[in-house]
Amino acid sequence: MDEDFHQGHFACIKCEKSLTGHRYILREEKPYCIVCYEATFANTCEECKATIGTDSKDLSYKEKHWHEKCFHCSKCDVSLVDQPFASKNEKLFCAECHDQNFAARCDGCGDIFRAGMKKYDYKGQQFHEQCFTCKECNNPIGAQSFIPREDGVVCIPCYEAKFAPRCLKCTEVINKGGVTYKEAPWHRECFTCTNCQSQLAGEKFTSRDEKPYCANCFGELFAKKCCRCTAPITGLGGTKFISFEERHWHSDCFVCYRCNISLVGKGFLTDSEEILCPECGRN
């Protein structure tokens, strides 16, 4: 210790027993005899509860200590020195015993998940990579996208081949932007007016003979024409109209042809092609 002592003065700092010719241990630059050192500083073994003396290896884990001979698996007693191990409920286990007793198990095959294995979680269940498979082709899903179906999952190729809706017009799989019309699926871009082929998704339309038409084409091709303004009476958007002797008017157009007063819900007279209010008719 780079210090000089008389022969009788080099003694244990605790019990003052002479250390000349005896083993001793330095602690914070202070000498202790073996007995005092072990009584003051030695750790207690978690297994046998005996002091871990200076002549024994002190193995530690999470602030706990064991003799080398006491550091073994709580299940099979195999030594854990220089071996992989894990703790559970304050006990030590070798890797094999820990896996068999505590490791999570695959909901597919029932076997355990060992260290380094990929784990796939789905609806509260866990699967090995090779056990999380498509229910149709049985190939592992891996990092691919999939579709839930009944009590399992289906890979995209199998879903598109067997279950995906197909467009009524082009017969291709609808994987985005679909439209349903009369319980049949269509691509948005395929759902068009029968006459002018303009897209109908999000637009007002009607049908004739089970075929869809945009409002303009339907009006031009099939709708009654107003006797006053000659525009089609389509009925789209809740349009109201008046019919009389096979002639038709928009509600807003059903007015006296001379004074323009509305005749909706009122009596009127006819003069050739004109409709007149009673006042104008008498004059």
C-alpha positions in Angstrom: 0.0 0.0 0.0 3.0 2.2 -0.4 3.1 2.6 3.3 5.6 1.4 6.0 4.6 -0.4 9.2 6.4 -1.9 12.2 6.0 -5.6 12.1 3.5 -5.6 15.0 1.5 -2.6 13.7 0.3 -4.1 10.4 -3.0 -5.4 11.6 -6.7 -5.9 10.6 -8.5 -2.5 10.6 -11.5 -4.3 12.2 -10.2 -6.6 14.9 -6.6 -5.3 15.1 -5.2 -8.8 14.7 -1.7 -8.8 13.3 -1.7 -9.6 9.6 2.0 -10.3 9.4 2.4 -13.7 7.8 -1.4 -14.0 7.2 -3.7 -13.6 4.3 -5.6 -10.3 4.2 -7.9 -8.4 1.8 -7.8 -4.7 1.0 -11.1 -2.8 0.9 -11.0 0.9 0.2 -7.2 0.8 0.8 -7.8 -0.7 4.3 -6.6 -4.2 5.3 -9.0 -6.8 6.7 -8.3 -10.3 8.0 -10.3 -13.0 6.2 -12.7 -13.5 9.0 -13.6 -9.8 9.4 -13.8 -9.3 5.7 -16.3 -12.2 5.2 -18.3 -11.2 8.2 -18.5 -7.6 7.0 -18.7 -7.7 3.2 -19.3 -11.3 1.9 -22.6 -12.0 0.2 -25.1 -14.7 1.2 -25.9 -17.4 -1.3 -29.6 -17.3 -2.5 -29.7 -21.1 -2.7 -28.0 -22.4 0.5 -28.1 -19.2 2.5 -24.4 -19.7 3.5 -21.8 -17.0 3.3 -19.9 -16.9 0.0 -16.4 -16.9 1.3 -13.3 -15.4 -0.3 -12.2 -18.8 -1.6 -15.5 -19.3 -3.5 -16.7 -17.8 -6.8 -19.4 -15.3 -6.3 -21.9 -15.4 -9.2 -24.4 -12.6 -9.3 -27.7 -11.9 -11.2 -30.0 -8.9 -10.5 -28.3 -8.0 -7.2 -28.5 -11.6 -6.0 -25.6 -14.0 -5.4 -24.8 -17.7 -5.5 -22.0 -20.1 -4.9 -20.8 -21.6 -8.2 -22.1 -25.0 -7.2 -25.5 -23.5 -6.2 -26.0 -21.7 -9.4 -28.2 -24.3 -11.1 -31.7 -24.7 -12.7 -34.5 -24.9 -10.3 -36.2 -27.6 -12.4 -33.6 -30.0 -13.6 -30.5 -28.9 -11.4 -28.2 -28.5 -14.4 -25.5 -26.0 -13.8 -26.2 -22.6 -15.3 -22.5 -21.4 -15.3 -21.7 -20.1 -18.7 -25.1 -21.3 -20.0 -28.2 -19.3 -21.1 -30.8 -19.1 -18.5 -33.9 -17.1 -17.5 -35.7 -16.2 -14.3 -39.4 -16.8 -13.4 -41.1 -16.2 -10.1 -37.7 -15.4 -8.4 -36.3 -18.7 -9.6 -33.6 -19.6 -12.2 -34.3 -22.0 -15.1 -32.1 -23.3 -17.9 -33.3 -22.2 -21.4 -34.9 -25.6 -22.0 -36.9 -25.8 -18.8 -38.0 -22.2 -19.1 -39.3 -22.7 -22.6 -41.1 -26.0 -21.8 -42.8 -24.5 -18.7 -43.3 -20.8 -19.4 -42.7 -19.9 -23.1 -45.8 -18.9 -25.2 -47.1 -21.6 -27.5 -48.3 -21.4 -31.1 -52.1 -21.5 -31.5 -51.5 -23.4 -34.7 -49.2 -26.3 -33.9 -49.1 -26.0 -30.1 -45.3 -25.9 -29.9 -43.3 -23.2 -28.0 -41.8 -20.0 -29.3 -38.1 -20.3 -28.9 -35.7 -17.4 -28.7 -35.3 -15.7 -32.0 -38.4 -17.1 -33.6 -40.8 -14.7 -35.4 -44.2 -14.4 -33.8 -47.4 -13.4 -35.6 -50.2 -12.0 -33.6 -53.8 -12.2 -35.0 -57.1 -11.7 -33.1 -55.5 -12.5 -29.7 -53.7 -15.6 -31.0 -50.0 -16.2 -31.7 -48.5 -18.2 -34.5 -45.1 -19.4 -35.8 -44.2 -17.9 -39.2 -44.8 -21.3 -40.8 -48.1 -21.8 -39.0 -49.7 -18.5 -40.0 -50.9 -19.7 -43.4 -53.6 -19.0 -46.0 -56.6 -21.3 -45.4 -56.9 -21.9 -49.1 -53.4 -22.7 -50.4 -51.7 -23.3 -47.0 -48.7 -21.1 -47.9 -47.3 -19.0 -45.1 -48.6 -15.4 -45.2 -45.3 -13.9 -44.0 -45.2 -10.1 -44.6 -47.9 -10.3 -47.4 -51.3 -8.6 -47.1 -54.2 -10.9 -46.3 -58.0 -10.9 -46.0 -59.9 -12.3 -43.0 -62.4 -14.9 -44.0 -64.6 -16.9 -41.7 -62.3 -18.4 -39.0 -59.0 -17.9 -40.9 -57.1 -15.7 -43.3 -56.7 -15.8 -47.1 -53.8 -14.5 -49.1 -54.5 -11.9 -51.7 -54.0 -14.1 -54.8 -56.4 -16.8 -53.4 -58.9 -14.1 -52.3 -59.0 -12.5 -55.8 -59.2 -15.9 -57.5 -62.0 -17.3 -55.4 -63.9 -14.7 -53.4 -63.3 -11.1 -54.6 -66.2 -9.4 -56.4 -65.8 -8.9 -60.1 -67.1 -6.0 -62.2 -70.2 -6.8 -64.1 -68.9 -4.9 -67.1 -65.2 -5.8 -67.4 -65.2 -9.0 -65.2 -62.0 -7.9 -63.5 -61.5 -8.1 -59.8 -62.7 -5.0 -57.8 -60.0 -4.2 -55.3 -60.8 -0.6 -54.8 -63.4 2.0 -55.8 -66.3 -0.3 -56.3 -69.9 0.6 -56.9 -73.0 -1.5 -56.3 -76.0 -1.2 -58.6 -79.0 -3.5 -58.5 -77.0 -5.8 -56.2 -74.2 -6.2 -58.8 -70.6 -4.8 -58.4 -68.9 -2.4 -60.8 -65.7 -0.6 -60.9 -66.3 3.2 -60.5 -64.8 3.8 -63.9 -66.9 1.0 -65.5 -70.3 2.3 -64.1 -71.2 4.6 -66.9 -74.2 5.9 -68.8 -75.5 3.4 -71.3 -75.8 6.2 -73.9 -72.9 8.7 -73.5 -70.6 6.5 -71.4 -70.0 9.3 -68.8 -69.2 8.0 -65.3 -72.2 7.8 -63.0 -70.5 7.2 -59.6 -71.5 10.1 -57.4 -73.9 11.6 -60.0 -77.6 11.5 -60.4 -78.9 8.8 -62.7 -81.9 6.6 -63.4 -82.5 3.4 -65.3 -84.5 2.2 -68.3 -84.9 -1.5 -69.1 -82.4 -2.3 -66.3 -79.7 -0.1 -67.8 -78.4 3.1 -66.2 -78.6 6.5 -67.8 -77.3 9.9 -66.8 -80.0 12.5 -66.2 -79.3 14.3 -69.4 -79.5 11.2 -71.6 -82.5 9.9 -69.9 -84.3 13.2 -70.4 -83.4 13.4 -74.0 -84.2 9.8 -74.8 -87.2 8.8 -72.7 -88.6 11.6 -70.5 -91.9 13.5 -71.2 -91.4 17.0 -72.6 -93.0 20.0 -70.9 -95.6 21.6 -73.1 -94.6 25.1 -72.1 -90.7 25.1 -71.9 -90.2 21.9 -74.0 -87.5 20.7 -71.5 -87.6 17.0 -70.4 -89.6 16.2 -67.2 -87.2 13.7 -65.6 -88.6 13.5 -62.1 -85.0 13.5 -60.7 -84.5 15.4 -57.5 -88.2 15.3 -56.6 -89.3 17.3 -59.7 -93.1 17.8 -59.7 -95.2 17.8 -62.9 -98.8 18.2 -64.0 -100.5 15.9 -66.6 -103.8 16.7 -68.4 -105.1 14.9 -71.5 -101.7 13.3 -72.4 -100.0 16.7 -72.1 -97.5 17.4 -69.4 -96.0 20.5 -67.6 -93.4 21.1 -65.0 -95.2 22.5 -61.9 -93.5 25.8 -62.4 -94.6 25.9 -66.0 -98.2 25.1 -65.3 -99.4 28.8 -65.5 -101.9 30.8 -67.4 -100.5 31.3 -70.9 -101.6 35.0 -70.8 -101.2 36.4 -67.3 -98.6 33.7 -66.0 -100.5 33.1 -62.7 -99.8 29.6 -61.4 -102.7 27.2 -62.0 -101.4 24.4 -59.7 -104.3 23.3 -57.5 -106.7 25.8 -59.2 -109.4 25.6 -61.9 -108.4 26.4 -65.5 -109.7 26.5 -69.0 -108.2 25.4 -72.2 -108.2 27.2 -75.5 -106.7 25.1 -78.2 -103.1 24.5 -77.0 -103.2 27.1 -74.3 -104.3 26.8 -70.7 -105.9 29.8 -69.1 -107.0 31.0 -65.7 -110.8 31.5 -65.5 -110.4 35.3 -65.6 -108.4 35.2 -68.8 -110.7 32.6 -70.2 -113.7 34.7 -69.8 -112.0 37.7 -71.4 
